[in-house]
Amino acid sequence: MREVIIDTNDREASCLSEGKFASVFAQCPDAMIIASLADGHIMDANAAFVERTGLTLDEVIGKTPTQLDLWAVPSIGPKVLQQLQTGNIHNLEIPFRRKNGETFSGLMSAQPFDQSSTPAVLVIVRDITQRKQAQQQLQLSEEKFAKAFHASPDGLAITRQQDGMLLEVNEGFCRITGYSEAYCLEHSTFDLGVWVDLGDRSRLIEQLKRHGSVRDFRARLRNVDGSIKLCELSSHPIVIAGDD
């Protein structure tokens, strides 16, 4: 009698576990499939997979990702299947192809397991297309900023508020101060003695904090040769790695 109770409990636990998995599989926002570990043919797919690929469940079941032309780079498929014979895959970035021919970037994780005594693999793909596009736009924006920064005929510098450390300077700034770019980036404006009157720097930062930006602030700056120039300064706050 005791053995019967244990068997029943094990069976109930197994059914409960399978029920939870089925619920997660169906509702997961990431694309998921269960495929044969032997040849890669798809045994099941969730709604998110259908939505991401544009394929119907009937079109998917029994086919391999290669047959469905899901790999944007065809040579990836065999390599993925080969890797799964010896272990898991975690967050592998792969380009995929939708039914309509569009491609998207996905992070793929996969883990082999037994499906009703059949060696299978659970594959999860997270669509990171928007994240990739945002990263590319940010990189493009940074490249444009860098080009404009270094091409400007005016003297430009990025300094840390707390200690005046120079983080970036352009050719115009080097021309005004007489220091090389490499030398500037190893020192602060205090080290270089750029400010003739340190009170000007204090007043500039005070106005910057009060108004959010400063334009046409007049201050005298010192060149490495000791000559002094009257300059008009404009300043805007930016945050780099948590520093102002």
C-alpha positions as semicolon CSV with decimal commas, in nm:
position;residue;x (nm);y (nm);z (nm)
1;M;0,000;0,000;0,000
2;R;0,284;0,234;0,088
3;E;0,449;0,174;-0,250
4;V;0,124;0,253;-0,430
5;I;0,097;0,585;-0,243
6;I;0,456;0,674;-0,330
7;D;0,403;0,589;-0,696
8;T;0,087;0,798;-0,705
9;N;0,260;1,095;-0,542
10;D;0,548;1,072;-0,785
11;R;0,304;1,060;-1,074
12;E;0,113;1,362;-0,941
13;A;0,437;1,554;-0,890
14;S;0,542;1,469;-1,243
15;C;0,206;1,581;-1,383
16;L;0,223;1,902;-1,180
17;S;0,574;1,971;-1,306
18;E;0,470;1,903;-1,665
19;G;0,169;2,129;-1,622
20;K;0,383;2,415;-1,493
21;F;0,629;2,370;-1,779
22;A;0,348;2,367;-2,035
23;S;0,207;2,689;-1,888
24;V;0,546;2,864;-1,895
25;F;0,616;2,734;-2,246
26;A;0,285;2,866;-2,379
27;Q;0,297;3,206;-2,208
28;C;0,667;3,291;-2,235
29;P;0,722;3,615;-2,434
30;D;1,043;3,470;-2,578
31;A;1,028;3,234;-2,875
32;M;1,058;2,871;-2,760
33;I;1,074;2,539;-2,940
34;I;1,130;2,177;-2,843
35;A;1,333;1,996;-3,107
36;S;1,483;1,651;-3,156
37;L;1,843;1,642;-3,043
38;A;1,923;1,384;-3,309
39;D;1,829;1,577;-3,623
40;G;1,681;1,909;-3,507
41;H;1,324;1,857;-3,631
42;I;1,078;2,068;-3,431
43;M;0,840;1,884;-3,200
44;D;0,660;2,186;-3,052
45;A;0,669;2,567;-3,063
46;N;0,505;2,837;-2,855
47;A;0,295;3,133;-2,963
48;A;0,588;3,375;-2,937
49;F;0,786;3,163;-3,184
50;V;0,495;3,170;-3,429
51;E;0,465;3,547;-3,389
52;R;0,840;3,615;-3,430
53;T;0,888;3,396;-3,736
54;G;0,553;3,445;-3,910
55;L;0,522;3,068;-3,952
56;T;0,217;2,869;-3,844
57;L;0,245;2,577;-3,604
58;D;0,146;2,338;-3,883
59;E;0,430;2,469;-4,100
60;V;0,680;2,424;-3,819
61;I;0,610;2,083;-3,666
62;G;0,828;1,807;-3,812
63;K;1,061;2,048;-3,993
64;T;1,411;2,158;-3,898
65;P;1,513;2,524;-3,865
66;T;1,729;2,473;-4,175
67;Q;1,432;2,345;-4,377
68;L;1,232;2,646;-4,257
69;D;1,516;2,880;-4,360
70;L;1,528;3,028;-4,011
71;W;1,906;3,073;-4,005
72;A;2,001;3,403;-4,167
73;V;2,348;3,248;-4,199
74;P;2,285;2,886;-4,314
75;S;2,617;2,752;-4,185
76;I;2,514;2,828;-3,826
77;G;2,254;2,549;-3,806
78;P;2,487;2,246;-3,822
79;K;2,732;2,413;-3,582
80;V;2,456;2,472;-3,327
81;L;2,334;2,112;-3,348
82;Q;2,690;1,984;-3,313
83;Q;2,752;2,201;-3,006
84;L;2,435;2,070;-2,841
85;Q;2,564;1,713;-2,863
86;T;2,820;1,799;-2,595
87;G;2,655;2,068;-2,383
88;N;2,432;2,372;-2,345
89;I;2,422;2,704;-2,530
90;H;2,382;3,027;-2,336
91;N;2,300;3,367;-2,488
92;L;2,454;3,304;-2,828
93;E;2,379;3,599;-3,057
94;I;2,247;3,474;-3,391
95;P;2,075;3,642;-3,688
96;F;1,743;3,475;-3,776
97;R;1,514;3,504;-4,079
98;R;1,137;3,547;-4,069
99;K;0,901;3,389;-4,319
100;N;0,872;3,722;-4,507
101;G;1,249;3,740;-4,551
102;E;1,316;4,001;-4,284
103;T;1,597;3,926;-4,042
104;F;1,617;3,985;-3,668
105;S;1,885;3,946;-3,404
106;G;1,824;3,693;-3,129
107;L;1,997;3,570;-2,816
108;M;1,965;3,192;-2,820
109;S;1,994;2,960;-2,522
110;A;1,944;2,584;-2,552
111;Q;1,951;2,288;-2,316
112;P;1,916;1,917;-2,397
113;F;1,664;1,710;-2,198
114;D;1,455;1,394;-2,236
115;Q;1,108;1,434;-2,384
116;S;0,914;1,111;-2,317
117;S;1,245;0,917;-2,323
118;T;1,343;1,088;-2,650
119;P;1,659;1,305;-2,646
120;A;1,534;1,658;-2,714
121;V;1,647;2,016;-2,675
122;L;1,464;2,321;-2,541
123;V;1,557;2,631;-2,740
124;I;1,477;2,985;-2,624
125;V;1,532;3,289;-2,848
126;R;1,501;3,646;-2,722
127;D;1,452;3,910;-2,992
128;I;1,715;4,183;-2,933
129;T;1,664;4,367;-3,263
130;Q;1,546;4,691;-3,099
131;R;1,832;4,680;-2,849
132;K;2,083;4,631;-3,132
133;Q;1,932;4,918;-3,329
134;A;1,949;5,144;-3,021
135;Q;2,314;5,048;-2,969
136;Q;2,393;5,121;-3,334
137;Q;2,216;5,459;-3,317
138;L;2,406;5,544;-2,999
139;Q;2,736;5,445;-3,161
140;L;2,652;5,654;-3,468
141;S;2,560;5,949;-3,246
142;E;2,889;5,914;-3,056
143;E;3,085;5,898;-3,382
144;K;2,911;6,211;-3,512
145;F;2,981;6,391;-3,184
146;A;3,348;6,289;-3,195
147;K;3,385;6,413;-3,553
148;A;3,216;6,746;-3,477
149;F;3,414;6,784;-3,153
150;H;3,753;6,739;-3,316
151;A;3,665;6,926;-3,636
152;S;3,546;7,241;-3,458
153;P;3,779;7,542;-3,502
154;D;3,681;7,660;-3,152
155;G;3,860;7,531;-2,845
156;L;3,658;7,247;-2,692
157;A;3,727;7,050;-2,378
158;I;3,545;6,802;-2,155
159;T;3,653;6,841;-1,793
160;R;3,548;6,691;-1,463
161;Q;3,376;6,948;-1,241
162;Q;3,515;6,828;-0,911
163;D;3,886;6,848;-0,997
164;G;3,914;7,001;-1,346
165;M;4,064;6,682;-1,491
166;L;4,067;6,699;-1,871
167;L;3,886;6,402;-2,027
168;E;3,889;6,516;-2,391
169;V;4,028;6,814;-2,581
170;N;4,032;6,917;-2,946
171;E;4,293;7,085;-3,162
172;G;4,140;7,428;-3,098
173;F;4,189;7,389;-2,723
174;C;4,550;7,280;-2,776
175;R;4,608;7,585;-2,996
176;I;4,471;7,822;-2,730
177;T;4,666;7,667;-2,441
178;G;4,979;7,561;-2,629
179;Y;4,973;7,209;-2,481
180;S;4,957;6,884;-2,680
181;E;4,647;6,666;-2,661
182;A;4,839;6,383;-2,492
183;Y;4,977;6,618;-2,225
184;C;4,636;6,773;-2,161
185;L;4,471;6,436;-2,100
186;E;4,721;6,358;-1,824
187;H;4,651;6,679;-1,633
188;S;4,377;6,902;-1,496
189;T;4,315;7,265;-1,585
190;F;4,464;7,346;-1,243
191;D;4,783;7,157;-1,330
192;L;4,813;7,346;-1,658
193;G;4,749;7,683;-1,494
194;V;4,496;7,765;-1,765
195;W;4,283;7,988;-1,539
196;V;4,445;8,324;-1,474
197;D;4,183;8,385;-1,204
198;L;4,052;8,067;-1,036
199;G;3,755;8,273;-0,924
200;D;3,639;8,276;-1,287
201;R;3,613;7,896;-1,281
202;S;3,415;7,905;-0,955
203;R;3,176;8,165;-1,098
204;L;3,136;7,965;-1,419
205;I;3,042;7,648;-1,228
206;E;2,807;7,844;-1,002
207;Q;2,622;7,984;-1,305
208;L;2,621;7,640;-1,465
209;K;2,452;7,488;-1,160
210;R;2,206;7,776;-1,137
211;H;2,105;7,807;-1,504
212;G;2,187;7,464;-1,648
213;S;2,417;7,611;-1,912
214;V;2,642;7,913;-1,963
215;R;2,705;8,119;-2,277
216;D;2,953;8,396;-2,357
217;F;3,123;8,390;-2,017
218;R;3,435;8,605;-2,035
219;A;3,753;8,480;-1,869
220;R;4,127;8,516;-1,913
221;L;4,314;8,197;-2,003
222;R;4,688;8,142;-1,987
223;N;4,897;7,984;-2,265
224;V;5,195;7,760;-2,191
225;D;5,425;8,044;-2,301
226;G;5,276;8,271;-2,034
227;S;5,071;8,486;-2,270
228;I;4,714;8,563;-2,164
229;K;4,407;8,565;-2,388
230;L;4,061;8,700;-2,316
231;C;3,815;8,428;-2,419
232;E;3,439;8,382;-2,429
233;L;3,338;8,048;-2,277
234;S;3,021;7,845;-2,314
235;S;2,954;7,541;-2,096
236;H;2,697;7,260;-2,080
237;P;2,685;6,982;-1,818
238;I;2,713;6,618;-1,927
239;V;2,738;6,297;-1,725
240;I;3,009;6,043;-1,813
241;A;3,030;5,721;-1,611
242;G;2,842;5,889;-1,326
243;D;3,071;6,193;-1,313
244;D;2,970;6,553;-1,394
